[in-house]
Amino acid sequence: MEQDTQKQLKEYRDSIDNIDAAMVFLLSERFKITHKVGVLKAENTLLPADKSREAQQVSRLRKLSKEADLDPEFTEKMLNLIIAEVISNHEKIRDSKKTS
Amino acid sequence: MEQDTQKQLKEYRDSIDNIDAAMVFLLSERFKITHKVGVLKAENTLLPADKSREAQQVSRLRKLSKEADLDPEFTEKMLNLIIAEVISNHEKIRDSKKTS
């Protein structure tokens, strides 16, 4: 690889790494909040999953993705991964409340 | 649902929505940069995938996740989803260069 190419590639990768770190910290904040949602739902015997809320989230983020020139299919895949993890966490919170 | 619970749930969801919007815009920036990486790789006949770079990314983000109290397994799943999309985009860029 030529030195210019190598330098340019490193510059791009440094920016990608910064963005990834920002996303990790945002995700951490997001899971802190969904943990509180899980506790609230368990205390009020609300279901861990909420299909109507999920549909709203998908629709809103698809719209935002189009505005940001991001593939809405990809955003939906990411959101589904996050939601699946959140529901699994909510179920764990609910089950721990049942047994305590 | 009691009014207090409903109000609290809305407050949490408003914050989740803000974080999700921030992540969409960060992802958009990330894909802008990886697009440039794809072009650079195609122009310099570098392979779309780079296993050693990927291993570094996984290891760094797992470490950052632990610091941020985020499940590193989850972060790795997210990163794998992103990397798969990026490699697929790089391959498309490479193939379009071949035919043009």
N, CA and C atoms of all chains as a GROMACS GRO file, in nm:
protein
  600
    1MET      N    1   0.084  -0.120   0.000
    1MET     CA    2   0.000   0.000   0.000
    1MET      C    3   0.087   0.125   0.000
    2GLU      N    4   0.054   0.222  -0.087
    2GLU     CA    5   0.132   0.346  -0.090
    2GLU      C    6   0.113   0.424   0.039
    3GLN      N    7   0.213   0.508   0.070
    3GLN     CA    8   0.209   0.579   0.198
    3GLN      C    9   0.091   0.677   0.207
    4ASP      N   10   0.059   0.743   0.095
    4ASP     CA   11  -0.055   0.837   0.093
    4ASP      C   12  -0.186   0.764   0.122
    5THR      N   13  -0.202   0.648   0.059
    5THR     CA   14  -0.323   0.568   0.079
    5THR      C   15  -0.332   0.524   0.224
    6GLN      N   16  -0.221   0.478   0.276
    6GLN     CA   17  -0.215   0.431   0.415
    6GLN      C   18  -0.252   0.544   0.512
    7LYS      N   19  -0.200   0.664   0.484
    7LYS     CA   20  -0.226   0.781   0.569
    7LYS      C   21  -0.376   0.818   0.562
    8GLN      N   22  -0.428   0.816   0.441
    8GLN     CA   23  -0.570   0.851   0.422
    8GLN      C   24  -0.660   0.748   0.492
    9LEU      N   25  -0.625   0.620   0.477
    9LEU     CA   26  -0.704   0.513   0.539
    9LEU      C   27  -0.702   0.527   0.692
   10LYS      N   28  -0.586   0.560   0.746
   10LYS     CA   29  -0.576   0.578   0.892
   10LYS      C   30  -0.663   0.694   0.939
   11GLU      N   31  -0.664   0.801   0.860
   11GLU     CA   32  -0.746   0.919   0.896
   11GLU      C   33  -0.894   0.880   0.900
   12TYR      N   34  -0.940   0.807   0.799
   12TYR     CA   35  -1.080   0.763   0.796
   12TYR      C   36  -1.109   0.673   0.916
   13ARG      N   37  -1.018   0.580   0.942
   13ARG     CA   38  -1.042   0.484   1.050
   13ARG      C   39  -1.043   0.551   1.187
   14ASP      N   40  -0.962   0.655   1.203
   14ASP     CA   41  -0.964   0.729   1.331
   14ASP      C   42  -1.102   0.790   1.354
   15SER      N   43  -1.161   0.846   1.247
   15SER     CA   44  -1.295   0.905   1.260
   15SER      C   45  -1.399   0.798   1.287
   16ILE      N   46  -1.388   0.684   1.220
   16ILE     CA   47  -1.481   0.572   1.244
   16ILE      C   48  -1.472   0.528   1.390
   17ASP      N   49  -1.349   0.519   1.441
   17ASP     CA   50  -1.330   0.477   1.580
   17ASP      C   51  -1.393   0.576   1.678
   18ASN      N   52  -1.382   0.707   1.647
   18ASN     CA   53  -1.445   0.808   1.734
   18ASN      C   54  -1.596   0.791   1.735
   19ILE      N   55  -1.654   0.770   1.616
   19ILE     CA   56  -1.800   0.753   1.605
   19ILE      C   57  -1.843   0.628   1.681
   20ASP      N   58  -1.767   0.520   1.667
   20ASP     CA   59  -1.802   0.395   1.736
   20ASP      C   60  -1.799   0.412   1.888
   21ALA      N   61  -1.700   0.486   1.937
   21ALA     CA   62  -1.694   0.511   2.082
   21ALA      C   63  -1.816   0.590   2.126
   22ALA      N   64  -1.852   0.692   2.048
   22ALA     CA   65  -1.971   0.773   2.080
   22ALA      C   66  -2.095   0.683   2.083
   23MET      N   67  -2.104   0.590   1.989
   23MET     CA   68  -2.222   0.501   1.985
   23MET      C   69  -2.226   0.408   2.105
   24VAL      N   70  -2.109   0.358   2.147
   24VAL     CA   71  -2.104   0.271   2.266
   24VAL      C   72  -2.158   0.348   2.388
   25PHE      N   73  -2.114   0.473   2.404
   25PHE     CA   74  -2.157   0.548   2.522
   25PHE      C   75  -2.306   0.586   2.513
   26LEU      N   76  -2.353   0.615   2.391
   26LEU     CA   77  -2.497   0.641   2.375
   26LEU      C   78  -2.580   0.516   2.406
   27LEU      N   79  -2.532   0.401   2.357
   27LEU     CA   80  -2.602   0.275   2.383
   27LEU      C   81  -2.607   0.246   2.533
   28SER      N   82  -2.497   0.276   2.601
   28SER     CA   83  -2.494   0.254   2.745
   28SER      C   84  -2.602   0.339   2.814
   29GLU      N   85  -2.613   0.465   2.774
   29GLU     CA   86  -2.719   0.552   2.829
   29GLU      C   87  -2.857   0.497   2.795
   30ARG      N   88  -2.870   0.449   2.670
   30ARG     CA   89  -3.000   0.396   2.626
   30ARG      C   90  -3.042   0.276   2.712
   31PHE      N   91  -2.948   0.186   2.740
   31PHE     CA   92  -2.982   0.068   2.821
   31PHE      C   93  -3.008   0.105   2.968
   32LYS      N   94  -2.944   0.214   3.015
   32LYS     CA   95  -2.975   0.259   3.152
   32LYS      C   96  -3.122   0.300   3.159
   33ILE      N   97  -3.168   0.371   3.055
   33ILE     CA   98  -3.308   0.418   3.055
   33ILE      C   99  -3.403   0.300   3.036
   34THR      N  100  -3.371   0.209   2.943
   34THR     CA  101  -3.463   0.096   2.923
   34THR      C  102  -3.466   0.005   3.046
   35HIS      N  103  -3.358   0.005   3.124
   35HIS     CA  104  -3.362  -0.071   3.250
   35HIS      C  105  -3.470  -0.011   3.342
   36LYS      N  106  -3.472   0.123   3.348
   36LYS     CA  107  -3.575   0.190   3.431
   36LYS      C  108  -3.714   0.159   3.378
   37VAL      N  109  -3.727   0.156   3.245
   37VAL     CA  110  -3.856   0.121   3.184
   37VAL      C  111  -3.895  -0.021   3.226
   38GLY      N  112  -3.798  -0.111   3.225
   38GLY     CA  113  -3.824  -0.251   3.263
   38GLY      C  114  -3.875  -0.263   3.406
   39VAL      N  115  -3.811  -0.187   3.497
   39VAL     CA  116  -3.853  -0.188   3.638
   39VAL      C  117  -3.995  -0.132   3.649
   40LEU      N  118  -4.019  -0.020   3.583
   40LEU     CA  119  -4.152   0.046   3.586
   40LEU      C  120  -4.260  -0.051   3.534
   41LYS      N  121  -4.227  -0.120   3.423
   41LYS     CA  122  -4.324  -0.214   3.366
   41LYS      C  123  -4.350  -0.331   3.462
   42ALA      N  124  -4.244  -0.383   3.522
   42ALA     CA  125  -4.259  -0.497   3.613
   42ALA      C  126  -4.342  -0.457   3.735
   43GLU      N  127  -4.316  -0.336   3.788
   43GLU     CA  128  -4.389  -0.290   3.908
   43GLU      C  129  -4.536  -0.265   3.879
   44ASN      N  130  -4.565  -0.233   3.753
   44ASN     CA  131  -4.703  -0.202   3.718
   44ASN      C  132  -4.767  -0.313   3.633
   45THR      N  133  -4.705  -0.430   3.637
   45THR     CA  134  -4.751  -0.548   3.561
   45THR      C  135  -4.790  -0.514   3.418
   46LEU      N  136  -4.703  -0.433   3.354
   46LEU     CA  137  -4.719  -0.407   3.210
   46LEU      C  138  -4.635  -0.510   3.134
   47LEU      N  139  -4.677  -0.545   3.014
   47LEU     CA  140  -4.605  -0.645   2.934
   47LEU      C  141  -4.466  -0.594   2.894
   48PRO      N  142  -4.365  -0.683   2.889
   48PRO     CA  143  -4.229  -0.641   2.848
   48PRO      C  144  -4.226  -0.582   2.705
   49ALA      N  145  -4.305  -0.639   2.614
   49ALA     CA  146  -4.305  -0.589   2.476
   49ALA      C  147  -4.428  -0.502   2.451
   50ASP      N  148  -4.414  -0.405   2.361
   50ASP     CA  149  -4.525  -0.314   2.328
   50ASP      C  150  -4.521  -0.292   2.176
   51LYS      N  151  -4.601  -0.372   2.104
   51LYS     CA  152  -4.595  -0.374   1.956
   51LYS      C  153  -4.627  -0.238   1.895
   52SER      N  154  -4.719  -0.164   1.958
   52SER     CA  155  -4.759  -0.036   1.899
   52SER      C  156  -4.644   0.066   1.914
   53ARG      N  157  -4.579   0.067   2.030
   53ARG     CA  158  -4.460   0.153   2.051
   53ARG      C  159  -4.348   0.114   1.952
   54GLU      N  160  -4.326  -0.016   1.934
   54GLU     CA  161  -4.221  -0.061   1.842
   54GLU      C  162  -4.248  -0.014   1.698
   55ALA      N  163  -4.375  -0.024   1.658
   55ALA     CA  164  -4.412   0.018   1.522
   55ALA      C  165  -4.386   0.167   1.504
   56GLN      N  166  -4.417   0.245   1.609
   56GLN     CA  167  -4.391   0.390   1.603
   56GLN      C  168  -4.241   0.417   1.590
   57GLN      N  169  -4.161   0.342   1.667
   57GLN     CA  170  -4.016   0.363   1.664
   57GLN      C  171  -3.960   0.332   1.524
   58VAL      N  172  -4.004   0.217   1.468
   58VAL     CA  173  -3.955   0.177   1.336
   58VAL      C  174  -3.990   0.285   1.234
   59SER      N  175  -4.114   0.329   1.236
   59SER     CA  176  -4.161   0.426   1.137
   59SER      C  177  -4.084   0.559   1.152
   60ARG      N  178  -4.066   0.605   1.276
   60ARG     CA  179  -3.995   0.732   1.299
   60ARG      C  180  -3.848   0.722   1.256
   61LEU      N  181  -3.783   0.611   1.290
   61LEU     CA  182  -3.640   0.600   1.258
   61LEU      C  183  -3.617   0.576   1.109
   62ARG      N  184  -3.711   0.510   1.044
   62ARG     CA  185  -3.700   0.495   0.897
   62ARG      C  186  -3.707   0.633   0.831
   63LYS      N  187  -3.798   0.717   0.880
   63LYS     CA  188  -3.814   0.852   0.827
   63LYS      C  189  -3.686   0.934   0.851
   64LEU      N  190  -3.638   0.930   0.975
   64LEU     CA  191  -3.513   1.003   1.008
   64LEU      C  192  -3.396   0.954   0.924
   65SER      N  193  -3.391   0.822   0.898
   65SER     CA  194  -3.281   0.766   0.819
   65SER      C  195  -3.282   0.821   0.678
   66LYS      N  196  -3.402   0.829   0.620
   66LYS     CA  197  -3.412   0.884   0.484
   66LYS      C  198  -3.362   1.028   0.480
   67GLU      N  199  -3.398   1.105   0.582
   67GLU     CA  200  -3.353   1.244   0.590
   67GLU      C  201  -3.201   1.251   0.602
   68ALA      N  202  -3.142   1.151   0.671
   68ALA     CA  203  -2.997   1.152   0.695
   68ALA      C  204  -2.922   1.075   0.586
   69ASP      N  205  -2.994   1.034   0.481
   69ASP     CA  206  -2.933   0.960   0.370
   69ASP      C  207  -2.872   0.827   0.416
   70LEU      N  208  -2.942   0.763   0.509
   70LEU     CA  209  -2.899   0.634   0.563
   70LEU      C  210  -3.003   0.531   0.518
   71ASP      N  211  -2.959   0.410   0.484
   71ASP     CA  212  -3.050   0.306   0.436
   71ASP      C  213  -3.150   0.268   0.547
   72PRO      N  214  -3.280   0.297   0.528
   72PRO     CA  215  -3.378   0.267   0.633
   72PRO      C  216  -3.389   0.119   0.667
   73GLU      N  217  -3.357   0.032   0.570
   73GLU     CA  218  -3.359  -0.113   0.598
   73GLU      C  219  -3.253  -0.147   0.702
   74PHE      N  220  -3.136  -0.083   0.686
   74PHE     CA  221  -3.028  -0.110   0.781
   74PHE      C  222  -3.066  -0.059   0.920
   75THR      N  223  -3.121   0.061   0.926
   75THR     CA  224  -3.163   0.118   1.056
   75THR      C  225  -3.263   0.026   1.124
   76GLU      N  226  -3.356  -0.028   1.046
   76GLU     CA  227  -3.458  -0.116   1.103
   76GLU      C  228  -3.393  -0.243   1.162
   77LYS      N  229  -3.294  -0.296   1.091
   77LYS     CA  230  -3.222  -0.414   1.142
   77LYS      C  231  -3.156  -0.383   1.277
   78MET      N  232  -3.090  -0.266   1.283
   78MET     CA  233  -3.023  -0.225   1.408
   78MET      C  234  -3.125  -0.211   1.520
   79LEU      N  235  -3.235  -0.142   1.490
   79LEU     CA  236  -3.339  -0.119   1.591
   79LEU      C  237  -3.396  -0.252   1.640
   80ASN      N  238  -3.419  -0.346   1.549
   80ASN     CA  239  -3.472  -0.477   1.589
   80ASN      C  240  -3.377  -0.551   1.683
   81LEU      N  241  -3.246  -0.537   1.654
   81LEU     CA  242  -3.146  -0.600   1.742
   81LEU      C  243  -3.153  -0.539   1.883
   82ILE      N  244  -3.164  -0.406   1.887
   82ILE     CA  245  -3.171  -0.335   2.016
   82ILE      C  246  -3.300  -0.373   2.090
   83ILE      N  247  -3.412  -0.370   2.018
   83ILE     CA  248  -3.542  -0.399   2.082
   83ILE      C  249  -3.545  -0.542   2.137
   84ALA      N  250  -3.491  -0.637   2.062
   84ALA     CA  251  -3.488  -0.777   2.108
   84ALA      C  252  -3.410  -0.787   2.239
   85GLU      N  253  -3.299  -0.715   2.248
   85GLU     CA  254  -3.217  -0.716   2.370
   85GLU      C  255  -3.294  -0.651   2.485
   86VAL      N  256  -3.361  -0.541   2.457
   86VAL     CA  257  -3.437  -0.469   2.560
   86VAL      C  258  -3.549  -0.558   2.614
   87ILE      N  259  -3.623  -0.624   2.525
   87ILE     CA  260  -3.735  -0.710   2.570
   87ILE      C  261  -3.682  -0.826   2.654
   88SER      N  262  -3.572  -0.884   2.611
   88SER     CA  263  -3.511  -0.993   2.688
   88SER      C  264  -3.472  -0.942   2.828
   89ASN      N  265  -3.415  -0.820   2.835
   89ASN     CA  266  -3.381  -0.762   2.966
   89ASN      C  267  -3.507  -0.736   3.050
   90HIS      N  268  -3.613  -0.686   2.986
   90HIS     CA  269  -3.739  -0.660   3.058
   90HIS      C  270  -3.797  -0.788   3.116
   91GLU      N  271  -3.787  -0.896   3.038
   91GLU     CA  272  -3.840  -1.024   3.086
   91GLU      C  273  -3.762  -1.072   3.208
   92LYS      N  274  -3.630  -1.051   3.203
   92LYS     CA  275  -3.547  -1.090   3.319
   92LYS      C  276  -3.586  -1.010   3.444
   93ILE      N  277  -3.609  -0.879   3.426
   93ILE     CA  278  -3.650  -0.795   3.539
   93ILE      C  279  -3.785  -0.843   3.594
   94ARG      N  280  -3.878  -0.870   3.504
   94ARG     CA  281  -4.011  -0.917   3.544
   94ARG      C  282  -4.000  -1.049   3.622
   95ASP      N  283  -3.920  -1.142   3.570
   95ASP     CA  284  -3.907  -1.273   3.635
   95ASP      C  285  -3.837  -1.262   3.771
   96SER      N  286  -3.742  -1.168   3.783
   96SER     CA  287  -3.674  -1.152   3.912
   96SER      C  288  -3.769  -1.091   4.014
   97LYS      N  289  -3.861  -1.006   3.969
   97LYS     CA  290  -3.962  -0.947   4.061
   97LYS      C  291  -4.058  -1.055   4.111
   98LYS      N  292  -4.090  -1.150   4.020
   98LYS     CA  293  -4.184  -1.256   4.057
   98LYS      C  294  -4.130  -1.344   4.169
   99THR      N  295  -3.998  -1.369   4.161
   99THR     CA  296  -3.940  -1.466   4.255
   99THR      C  297  -3.893  -1.398   4.384
  100SER      N  298  -3.885  -1.263   4.384
  100SER     CA  299  -3.833  -1.197   4.504
  100SER      C  300  -3.944  -1.168   4.604
  101MET      N  301  -5.336   0.184   3.304
  101MET     CA  302  -5.209   0.237   3.355
  101MET      C  303  -5.236   0.367   3.432
  102GLU      N  304  -5.176   0.379   3.551
  102GLU     CA  305  -5.194   0.502   3.629
  102GLU      C  306  -5.128   0.619   3.558
  103GLN      N  307  -5.180   0.740   3.588
  103GLN     CA  308  -5.131   0.859   3.518
  103GLN      C  309  -4.982   0.886   3.546
  104ASP      N  310  -4.941   0.864   3.671
  104ASP     CA  311  -4.800   0.885   3.708
  104ASP      C  312  -4.708   0.791   3.629
  105THR      N  313  -4.750   0.664   3.620
  105THR     CA  314  -4.672   0.564   3.547
  105THR      C  315  -4.662   0.604   3.400
  106GLN      N  316  -4.777   0.644   3.346
  106GLN     CA  317  -4.783   0.685   3.205
  106GLN      C  318  -4.690   0.803   3.178
  107LYS      N  319  -4.690   0.900   3.270
  107LYS     CA  320  -4.607   1.021   3.257
  107LYS      C  321  -4.458   0.982   3.263
  108GLN      N  322  -4.426   0.895   3.359
  108GLN     CA  323  -4.288   0.850   3.375
  108GLN      C  324  -4.240   0.773   3.252
  109LEU      N  325  -4.327   0.685   3.202
  109LEU     CA  326  -4.293   0.605   3.083
  109LEU      C  327  -4.268   0.697   2.963
  110LYS      N  328  -4.353   0.799   2.948
  110LYS     CA  329  -4.336   0.893   2.836
  110LYS      C  330  -4.202   0.967   2.847
  111GLU      N  331  -4.167   1.005   2.969
  111GLU     CA  332  -4.041   1.077   2.990
  111GLU      C  333  -3.922   0.988   2.949
  112TYR      N  334  -3.924   0.862   2.991
  112TYR     CA  335  -3.817   0.769   2.952
  112TYR      C  336  -3.813   0.753   2.800
  113ARG      N  337  -3.931   0.736   2.741
  113ARG     CA  338  -3.936   0.711   2.596
  113ARG      C  339  -3.890   0.832   2.516
  114ASP      N  340  -3.918   0.953   2.567
  114ASP     CA  341  -3.869   1.074   2.498
  114ASP      C  342  -3.716   1.074   2.494
  115SER      N  343  -3.654   1.034   2.605
  115SER     CA  344  -3.506   1.029   2.609
  115SER      C  345  -3.453   0.920   2.516
  116ILE      N  346  -3.520   0.804   2.515
  116ILE     CA  347  -3.480   0.695   2.424
  116ILE      C  348  -3.489   0.743   2.279
  117ASP      N  349  -3.595   0.814   2.247
  117ASP     CA  350  -3.612   0.865   2.110
  117ASP      C  351  -3.502   0.963   2.072
  118ASN      N  352  -3.463   1.048   2.167
  118ASN     CA  353  -3.352   1.142   2.140
  118ASN      C  354  -3.222   1.067   2.112
  119ILE      N  355  -3.195   0.965   2.193
  119ILE     CA  356  -3.072   0.887   2.174
  119ILE      C  357  -3.075   0.815   2.039
  120ASP      N  358  -3.191   0.759   2.005
  120ASP     CA  359  -3.202   0.688   1.876
  120ASP      C  360  -3.179   0.783   1.758
  121ALA      N  361  -3.231   0.904   1.768
  121ALA     CA  362  -3.208   1.002   1.660
  121ALA      C  363  -3.059   1.032   1.649
  122ALA      N  364  -2.994   1.053   1.765
  122ALA     CA  365  -2.849   1.079   1.765
  122ALA      C  366  -2.775   0.963   1.700
  123MET      N  367  -2.818   0.840   1.728
  123MET     CA  368  -2.749   0.723   1.670
  123MET      C  369  -2.770   0.715   1.519
  124VAL      N  370  -2.889   0.749   1.473
  124VAL     CA  371  -2.914   0.750   1.328
  124VAL      C  372  -2.820   0.848   1.259
  125PHE      N  373  -2.805   0.968   1.317
  125PHE     CA  374  -2.720   1.068   1.252
  125PHE      C  375  -2.571   1.030   1.261
  126LEU      N  376  -2.533   0.967   1.371
  126LEU     CA  377  -2.394   0.918   1.382
  126LEU      C  378  -2.368   0.807   1.279
  127LEU      N  379  -2.466   0.715   1.266
  127LEU     CA  380  -2.450   0.606   1.168
  127LEU      C  381  -2.440   0.661   1.028
  128SER      N  382  -2.518   0.765   1.000
  128SER     CA  383  -2.511   0.826   0.867
  128SER      C  384  -2.369   0.879   0.840
  129GLU      N  385  -2.312   0.948   0.938
  129GLU     CA  386  -2.173   0.997   0.924
  129GLU      C  387  -2.076   0.880   0.906
  130ARG      N  388  -2.100   0.773   0.984
  130ARG     CA  389  -2.011   0.657   0.977
  130ARG      C  390  -2.012   0.597   0.836
  131PHE      N  391  -2.132   0.585   0.777
  131PHE     CA  392  -2.139   0.526   0.643
  131PHE      C  393  -2.083   0.619   0.536
  132LYS      N  394  -2.089   0.751   0.561
  132LYS     CA  395  -2.024   0.844   0.467
  132LYS      C  396  -1.874   0.816   0.464
  133ILE      N  397  -1.817   0.795   0.582
  133ILE     CA  398  -1.672   0.770   0.589
  133ILE      C  399  -1.637   0.633   0.530
  134THR      N  400  -1.716   0.531   0.565
  134THR     CA  401  -1.683   0.398   0.512
  134THR      C  402  -1.702   0.394   0.359
  135HIS      N  403  -1.791   0.481   0.307
  135HIS     CA  404  -1.802   0.489   0.161
  135HIS      C  405  -1.669   0.537   0.101
  136LYS      N  406  -1.610   0.638   0.165
  136LYS     CA  407  -1.479   0.689   0.118
  136LYS      C  408  -1.373   0.580   0.129
  137VAL      N  409  -1.380   0.501   0.238
  137VAL     CA  410  -1.286   0.390   0.254
  137VAL      C  411  -1.305   0.290   0.140
  138GLY      N  412  -1.430   0.263   0.104
  138GLY     CA  413  -1.460   0.169  -0.004
  138GLY      C  414  -1.402   0.214  -0.137
  139VAL      N  415  -1.416   0.345  -0.165
  139VAL     CA  416  -1.361   0.400  -0.289
  139VAL      C  417  -1.208   0.389  -0.288
  140LEU      N  418  -1.148   0.427  -0.176
  140LEU     CA  419  -1.002   0.421  -0.161
  140LEU      C  420  -0.951   0.278  -0.181
  141LYS      N  421  -1.022   0.182  -0.122
  141LYS     CA  422  -0.981   0.042  -0.135
  141LYS      C  423  -0.995  -0.005  -0.280
  142ALA      N  424  -1.105   0.032  -0.344
  142ALA     CA  425  -1.127  -0.011  -0.483
  142ALA      C  426  -1.021   0.048  -0.575
  143GLU      N  427  -0.988   0.176  -0.553
  143GLU     CA  428  -0.888   0.243  -0.638
  143GLU      C  429  -0.749   0.185  -0.620
  144ASN      N  430  -0.725   0.130  -0.501
  144ASN     CA  431  -0.591   0.076  -0.471
  144ASN      C  432  -0.590  -0.077  -0.468
  145THR      N  433  -0.695  -0.134  -0.526
  145THR     CA  434  -0.712  -0.281  -0.529
  145THR      C  435  -0.680  -0.349  -0.395
  146LEU      N  436  -0.735  -0.286  -0.288
  146LEU     CA  437  -0.727  -0.349  -0.155
  146LEU      C  438  -0.855  -0.430  -0.134
  147LEU      N  439  -0.847  -0.538  -0.057
  147LEU     CA  440  -0.964  -0.622  -0.034
  147LEU      C  441  -1.072  -0.548   0.046
  148PRO      N  442  -1.201  -0.573   0.014
  148PRO     CA  443  -1.311  -0.507   0.087
  148PRO      C  444  -1.307  -0.537   0.238
  149ALA      N  445  -1.273  -0.662   0.276
  149ALA     CA  446  -1.269  -0.697   0.418
  149ALA      C  447  -1.126  -0.697   0.469
  150ASP      N  448  -1.109  -0.667   0.599
  150ASP     CA  449  -0.976  -0.664   0.660
  150ASP      C  450  -0.989  -0.725   0.800
  151LYS      N  451  -0.961  -0.855   0.809
  151LYS     CA  452  -0.985  -0.931   0.933
  151LYS      C  453  -0.906  -0.876   1.052
  152SER      N  454  -0.785  -0.827   1.025
  152SER     CA  455  -0.703  -0.780   1.137
  152SER      C  456  -0.762  -0.648   1.193
  153ARG      N  457  -0.806  -0.560   1.103
  153ARG     CA  458  -0.874  -0.436   1.146
  153ARG      C  459  -1.002  -0.470   1.224
  154GLU      N  460  -1.079  -0.567   1.174
  154GLU     CA  461  -1.204  -0.605   1.241
  154GLU      C  462  -1.177  -0.657   1.382
  155ALA      N  463  -1.074  -0.738   1.395
  155ALA     CA  464  -1.041  -0.794   1.527
  155ALA      C  465  -1.003  -0.682   1.624
  156GLN      N  466  -0.929  -0.583   1.573
  156GLN     CA  467  -0.893  -0.467   1.657
  156GLN      C  468  -1.017  -0.390   1.701
  157GLN      N  469  -1.112  -0.372   1.607
  157GLN     CA  470  -1.235  -0.298   1.639
  157GLN      C  471  -1.315  -0.371   1.747
  158VAL      N  472  -1.330  -0.503   1.729
  158VAL     CA  473  -1.408  -0.582   1.825
  158VAL      C  474  -1.344  -0.570   1.964
  159SER      N  475  -1.212  -0.590   1.969
  159SER     CA  476  -1.143  -0.588   2.097
  159SER      C  477  -1.154  -0.451   2.164
  160ARG      N  478  -1.135  -0.342   2.088
  160ARG     CA  479  -1.144  -0.206   2.143
  160ARG      C  480  -1.285  -0.176   2.193
  161LEU      N  481  -1.386  -0.213   2.114
  161LEU     CA  482  -1.523  -0.179   2.153
  161LEU      C  483  -1.573  -0.265   2.268
  162ARG      N  484  -1.524  -0.388   2.277
  162ARG     CA  485  -1.560  -0.472   2.394
  162ARG      C  486  -1.503  -0.408   2.521
  163LYS      N  487  -1.380  -0.357   2.510
  163LYS     CA  488  -1.316  -0.292   2.626
  163LYS      C  489  -1.392  -0.165   2.665
  164LEU      N  490  -1.424  -0.081   2.565
  164LEU     CA  491  -1.500   0.042   2.592
  164LEU      C  492  -1.637   0.010   2.653
  165SER      N  493  -1.698  -0.100   2.605
  165SER     CA  494  -1.831  -0.137   2.656
  165SER      C  495  -1.825  -0.171   2.803
  166LYS      N  496  -1.722  -0.245   2.840
  166LYS     CA  497  -1.707  -0.281   2.982
  166LYS      C  498  -1.693  -0.154   3.066
  167GLU      N  499  -1.613  -0.059   3.017
  167GLU     CA  500  -1.595   0.069   3.088
  167GLU      C  501  -1.728   0.144   3.101
  168ALA      N  502  -1.814   0.129   3.000
  168ALA     CA  503  -1.941   0.203   2.998
  168ALA      C  504  -2.054   0.120   3.058
  169ASP      N  505  -2.020   0.005   3.117
  169ASP     CA  506  -2.119  -0.083   3.179
  169ASP      C  507  -2.224  -0.132   3.078
  170LEU      N  508  -2.177  -0.159   2.958
  170LEU     CA  509  -2.262  -0.209   2.850
  170LEU      C  510  -2.217  -0.352   2.820
  171ASP      N  511  -2.313  -0.441   2.792
  171ASP     CA  512  -2.281  -0.582   2.764
  171ASP      C  513  -2.192  -0.593   2.639
  172PRO      N  514  -2.065  -0.637   2.653
  172PRO     CA  515  -1.976  -0.644   2.537
  172PRO      C  516  -2.026  -0.741   2.429
  173GLU      N  517  -2.101  -0.844   2.470
  173GLU     CA  518  -2.157  -0.937   2.370
  173GLU      C  519  -2.254  -0.863   2.278
  174PHE      N  520  -2.333  -0.775   2.339
  174PHE     CA  521  -2.430  -0.699   2.260
  174PHE      C  522  -2.357  -0.604   2.164
  175THR      N  523  -2.256  -0.535   2.215
  175THR     CA  524  -2.179  -0.443   2.131
  175THR      C  525  -2.118  -0.517   2.013
  176GLU      N  526  -2.067  -0.637   2.038
  176GLU     CA  527  -2.005  -0.714   1.930
  176GLU      C  528  -2.109  -0.750   1.823
  177LYS      N  529  -2.231  -0.786   1.867
  177LYS     CA  530  -2.338  -0.816   1.770
  177LYS      C  531  -2.369  -0.695   1.682
  178MET      N  532  -2.376  -0.577   1.747
  178MET     CA  533  -2.404  -0.453   1.673
  178MET      C  534  -2.292  -0.426   1.572
  179LEU      N  535  -2.168  -0.439   1.621
  179LEU     CA  536  -2.053  -0.411   1.534
  179LEU      C  537  -2.050  -0.507   1.416
  180ASN      N  538  -2.081  -0.634   1.440
  180ASN     CA  539  -2.082  -0.732   1.332
  180ASN      C  540  -2.187  -0.697   1.226
  181LEU      N  541  -2.302  -0.648   1.272
  181LEU     CA  542  -2.408  -0.607   1.179
  181LEU      C  543  -2.359  -0.491   1.091
  182ILE      N  544  -2.292  -0.394   1.157
  182ILE     CA  545  -2.240  -0.277   1.084
  182ILE      C  546  -2.131  -0.320   0.985
  183ILE      N  547  -2.037  -0.402   1.033
  183ILE     CA  548  -1.925  -0.443   0.948
  183ILE      C  549  -1.975  -0.522   0.826
  184ALA      N  550  -2.073  -0.611   0.847
  184ALA     CA  551  -2.128  -0.688   0.734
  184ALA      C  552  -2.185  -0.594   0.628
  185GLU      N  553  -2.254  -0.489   0.673
  185GLU     CA  554  -2.313  -0.392   0.581
  185GLU      C  555  -2.202  -0.315   0.507
  186VAL      N  556  -2.099  -0.277   0.581
  186VAL     CA  557  -1.988  -0.201   0.522
  186VAL      C  558  -1.917  -0.286   0.415
  187ILE      N  559  -1.890  -0.414   0.446
  187ILE     CA  560  -1.820  -0.499   0.349
  187ILE      C  561  -1.905  -0.518   0.224
  188SER      N  562  -2.035  -0.538   0.245
  188SER     CA  563  -2.125  -0.551   0.129
  188SER      C  564  -2.122  -0.424   0.043
  189ASN      N  565  -2.120  -0.307   0.110
  189ASN     CA  566  -2.109  -0.181   0.034
  189ASN      C  567  -1.975  -0.170  -0.038
  190HIS      N  568  -1.868  -0.210   0.027
  190HIS     CA  569  -1.734  -0.205  -0.036
  190HIS      C  570  -1.729  -0.294  -0.160
  191GLU      N  571  -1.791  -0.412  -0.149
  191GLU     CA  572  -1.792  -0.503  -0.264
  191GLU      C  573  -1.867  -0.442  -0.382
  192LYS      N  574  -1.977  -0.373  -0.350
  192LYS     CA  575  -2.054  -0.307  -0.458
  192LYS      C  576  -1.969  -0.199  -0.525
  193ILE      N  577  -1.895  -0.122  -0.444
  193ILE     CA  578  -1.810  -0.015  -0.500
  193ILE      C  579  -1.701  -0.078  -0.589
  194ARG      N  580  -1.639  -0.185  -0.538
  194ARG     CA  581  -1.534  -0.254  -0.615
  194ARG      C  582  -1.589  -0.305  -0.749
  195ASP      N  583  -1.708  -0.369  -0.743
  195ASP     CA  584  -1.766  -0.427  -0.865
  195ASP      C  585  -1.807  -0.319  -0.964
  196SER      N  586  -1.851  -0.203  -0.914
  196SER     CA  587  -1.890  -0.095  -1.006
  196SER      C  588  -1.766  -0.036  -1.072
  197LYS      N  589  -1.653  -0.036  -1.002
  197LYS     CA  590  -1.526   0.013  -1.060
  197LYS      C  591  -1.478  -0.081  -1.171
  198LYS      N  592  -1.500  -0.212  -1.148
  198LYS     CA  593  -1.455  -0.312  -1.247
  198LYS      C  594  -1.526  -0.296  -1.380
  199THR      N  595  -1.657  -0.266  -1.372
  199THR     CA  596  -1.738  -0.262  -1.494
  199THR      C  597  -1.734  -0.126  -1.561
  200SER      N  598  -1.687  -0.021  -1.488
  200SER     CA  599  -1.691   0.113  -1.549
  200SER      C  600  -1.562   0.138  -1.628
   0.00000   0.00000   0.00000
